[in-house]
Amino acid sequence: MKRKSPNIKFTGKVKEFMYLNSYINIIDNKKVVIENCKQILECNEVMARVATGSFQIEIWGKGLTLSNYCTDSVEVTGVVESVALTSKKQRKRDV
Amino acid sequence: MSLGTISYEIIGDSYEKLYKYIMEQNIPCKNVTEIKGVLYLETSVWCKSVLEEEFNKLSFEYKITKKKGLFFILKKIISRKGLVLGGITALIISFIASNLMLNLEILCEDEEIRKDITAVLHENGIATGSFMPSINCAVIERELKQKVNGISWAGITCDGSTLIIDVVENVDKPESRKIRLPCNLVAKYDAVVDKIEVYDGQLVTTVGSGVSKGDILVSGTVITEKISYENGKEIKEVSQKYARSLGKIYGTFTLKQTFSQPFEAVEQVIDDKAVNKSYLKIFDADIPLFISKEEGTYSETSSTNMFSIFGFELPVGITHTELYKISSKEVTYTEEQAFELAYEQAERYENNFLEEYEIKDVSYSENITENGVEVTVEYTLYGDICQEVEFFINK
């Protein structure tokens, strides 16, 4: 059976080439570092929500705190339980 | 952030606008979290005013819960004036002790040489309080060797805040074996011989005769003739011997000397007004109690008052120095003043060079030139007119 390769559009290629994609690093369950972050939407003890170019990222956990040391990147620290990504299109459709 | 961080407790309706502002302005924030509607965040001390302005704009209630970092420690320290003053004093003392010259040590016992060395150092701007790294030891050493009489070597060492000057005094030339050569007594001036005192040698002149400069008056070559008779025949034996001529030939002679004084001259004037400087003396060290350094040439007098408790003198005191400025002034003399100065020169000349002669007569003639005046003095002198001139014997 032939496996289908993911359909990567031209805009996707450009984003990759220009480093406009968001990069998410998860270190154990202690830290999540998100680069190319556009906006902090919410941050409380159990949930931190940030917006990147194409996604809204929700980090769920306990005792979460957020720090932004450098341009366009944030670091969420605490006990991370889950990371959820919702594309902006999907979100619009849901709304 | 390590310089200082501030923790805030903020109460507001929605924090989205604040987050947006933080991201837009790139304000570094740490430990941002919302607990029961209250937002907690930490930020750098440098962003305090910007952030607080935004809080006010958004009508947020906020309070600072914690301040930490070097910035606040320094602020605390600065508010304690004694501590700051102590720190500054320690810094100044360490700077003075390491960079300024507080003590001058001249390793020489001769008071005259010490004075000369101090004068040369002053000429080169080296005194207590001088900046040590700016002292060019090689140049000063060379100047000391050239200008100070009586030393054959000088070495300068900078030891902390002490400048040590080591000198080697001139070692007297070992007395060499003198061969007392025979000599003539020769006339120093064109003169008329008045009186003769000869102790050794052969006199070749007479009282009342005139002699020219360079004439032999008493010869060191003594020729003796011995006449004897043998069988009625005269036998003449001529023998020659050499002597070191000793004696004094007094004569009268004239000497002409011209003294000139220009109308315009540069004179050094010592100012009457003294500039007072004080030094704190601790043991041998003199710490200057002033900042400004006087430029120019000064004549100085100083005195030290040491502190004492119950009659016991402490090694701490105050040195007061009075500096009198020496300035050069261009002076224009009148004819009368110029003549007066020329006559003063003549007087000095008489005192210095004609002391051994008796001045029988003096005649002055004055002359005025374009630039100054001239006084020509003709002395008629009486005194010893001869000098010893050695000669070699052909063996």
Chai-1 contact restraints between the chains, C-beta under 6 A:
chainA,res_idxA,chainB,res_idxB,connection_type,confidence,min_distance_angstrom,max_distance_angstrom,comment,restraint_id
A,Q39,B,M23,contact,1.0,0.0,6.0,A-B,restraint_1
A,I40,B,Y19,contact,1.0,0.0,6.0,A-B,restraint_2
A,C43,B,V32,contact,1.0,0.0,6.0,A-B,restraint_3
A,C43,B,T33,contact,1.0,0.0,6.0,A-B,restraint_4
A,C43,B,E34,contact,1.0,0.0,6.0,A-B,restraint_5
A,N44,B,E34,contact,1.0,0.0,6.0,A-B,restraint_6
A,E45,B,I35,contact,1.0,0.0,6.0,A-B,restraint_7
A,T65,B,N31,contact,1.0,0.0,6.0,A-B,restraint_8
A,T65,B,T33,contact,1.0,0.0,6.0,A-B,restraint_9
A,L66,B,V32,contact,1.0,0.0,6.0,A-B,restraint_10
A,S67,B,K30,contact,1.0,0.0,6.0,A-B,restraint_11
A,N68,B,C29,contact,1.0,0.0,6.0,A-B,restraint_12
A,Y69,B,P28,contact,1.0,0.0,6.0,A-B,restraint_13
A,T71,B,N26,contact,1.0,0.0,6.0,A-B,restraint_14
